[in-house]
């Protein structure tokens, strides 16, 4: 299966029966990101977290708020 990275527009090949290829075929909302772009985003996010000014805005469930 040929896939295109949403960030750098590089075209890569995935095995047809891999779990990632199946996910992309069956759920069109999912997008493919090449390993280079994924690593670059991970590195930059970790650098932002290390500054101490990065805040995770997680949604709290109602069950946690009651206790």
C-alpha positions as YAML, in Angstrom:
chain: A
units: angstrom
residues:
- id: 1
  name: UNK
  ca: [0.00, 0.00, 0.00]
- id: 2
  name: UNK
  ca: [1.40, 3.39, -0.95]
- id: 3
  name: UNK
  ca: [0.96, 6.10, 1.65]
- id: 4
  name: UNK
  ca: [1.80, 9.80, 1.75]
- id: 5
  name: UNK
  ca: [3.05, 11.66, 4.82]
- id: 6
  name: UNK
  ca: [0.71, 14.49, 5.79]
- id: 7
  name: UNK
  ca: [3.59, 16.77, 6.79]
- id: 8
  name: UNK
  ca: [6.42, 16.33, 4.28]
- id: 9
  name: UNK
  ca: [4.43, 14.73, 1.40]
- id: 10
  name: UNK
  ca: [6.93, 11.88, 1.00]
- id: 11
  name: UNK
  ca: [5.50, 8.68, -0.47]
- id: 12
  name: UNK
  ca: [6.30, 5.42, 1.32]
- id: 13
  name: UNK
  ca: [5.29, 1.80, 0.97]
- id: 14
  name: UNK
  ca: [3.51, -0.17, 3.72]
- id: 15
  name: UNK
  ca: [2.91, -3.94, 3.62]
- id: 16
  name: UNK
  ca: [-0.73, -4.56, 2.64]
- id: 17
  name: UNK
  ca: [-1.49, -6.72, 5.65]
- id: 18
  name: UNK
  ca: [0.21, -4.63, 8.33]
- id: 19
  name: UNK
  ca: [-1.96, -3.29, 11.17]
- id: 20
  name: UNK
  ca: [-1.16, 0.30, 10.17]
- id: 21
  name: UNK
  ca: [-2.25, -0.28, 6.55]
- id: 22
  name: UNK
  ca: [-5.51, -1.86, 7.75]
- id: 23
  name: UNK
  ca: [-6.15, 1.11, 10.06]
- id: 24
  name: UNK
  ca: [-5.61, 3.56, 7.20]
- id: 25
  name: UNK
  ca: [-7.87, 1.62, 4.85]
- id: 26
  name: UNK
  ca: [-10.77, 1.14, 7.26]
- id: 27
  name: UNK
  ca: [-10.76, 4.51, 9.01]
- id: 28
  name: UNK
  ca: [-10.17, 7.40, 6.61]
- id: 29
  name: UNK
  ca: [-9.89, 9.94, 9.46]
- id: 30
  name: UNK
  ca: [-6.53, 8.42, 10.44]
- id: 31
  name: UNK
  ca: [-3.54, 9.85, 8.63]
- id: 32
  name: UNK
  ca: [-0.05, 8.58, 7.95]
- id: 33
  name: UNK
  ca: [3.09, 10.29, 9.24]
- id: 34
  name: UNK
  ca: [6.54, 9.08, 8.19]
- id: 35
  name: UNK
  ca: [9.04, 8.00, 10.83]
- id: 36
  name: UNK
  ca: [11.27, 11.05, 10.23]
- id: 37
  name: UNK
  ca: [8.44, 13.51, 10.88]
- id: 38
  name: UNK
  ca: [7.19, 11.49, 13.85]
- id: 39
  name: UNK
  ca: [10.64, 11.51, 15.46]
- id: 40
  name: UNK
  ca: [11.06, 15.23, 14.81]
- id: 41
  name: UNK
  ca: [7.71, 16.08, 16.43]
- id: 42
  name: UNK
  ca: [8.48, 13.81, 19.40]
- id: 43
  name: UNK
  ca: [11.85, 15.49, 19.91]
- id: 44
  name: UNK
  ca: [10.38, 19.01, 19.76]
- id: 45
  name: UNK
  ca: [7.52, 18.10, 22.11]
- id: 46
  name: UNK
  ca: [9.93, 16.63, 24.66]
- id: 47
  name: UNK
  ca: [12.02, 19.80, 24.43]
- id: 48
  name: UNK
  ca: [8.91, 21.91, 25.12]
- id: 49
  name: UNK
  ca: [7.99, 19.73, 28.10]
- id: 50
  name: UNK
  ca: [11.53, 20.11, 29.48]
- id: 51
  name: UNK
  ca: [11.18, 23.92, 29.57]
- id: 52
  name: UNK
  ca: [8.60, 23.63, 32.35]
- id: 53
  name: UNK
  ca: [6.20, 26.05, 30.66]
- id: 54
  name: UNK
  ca: [4.33, 23.32, 28.76]
- id: 55
  name: UNK
  ca: [1.00, 22.42, 30.37]
- id: 56
  name: UNK
  ca: [-0.96, 19.29, 29.56]
- id: 57
  name: UNK
  ca: [-4.61, 20.20, 29.32]
- id: 58
  name: UNK
  ca: [-6.30, 16.91, 30.06]
- id: 59
  name: UNK
  ca: [-10.02, 16.56, 30.35]
- id: 60
  name: UNK
  ca: [-11.03, 15.38, 33.82]
- id: 61
  name: UNK
  ca: [-13.78, 12.83, 34.15]
- id: 62
  name: UNK
  ca: [-16.72, 13.46, 36.46]
- id: 63
  name: UNK
  ca: [-15.86, 10.43, 38.58]
- id: 64
  name: UNK
  ca: [-12.45, 11.88, 39.50]
- id: 65
  name: UNK
  ca: [-13.99, 15.25, 40.44]
- id: 66
  name: UNK
  ca: [-16.45, 13.69, 42.90]
- id: 67
  name: UNK
  ca: [-13.80, 12.19, 45.17]
...
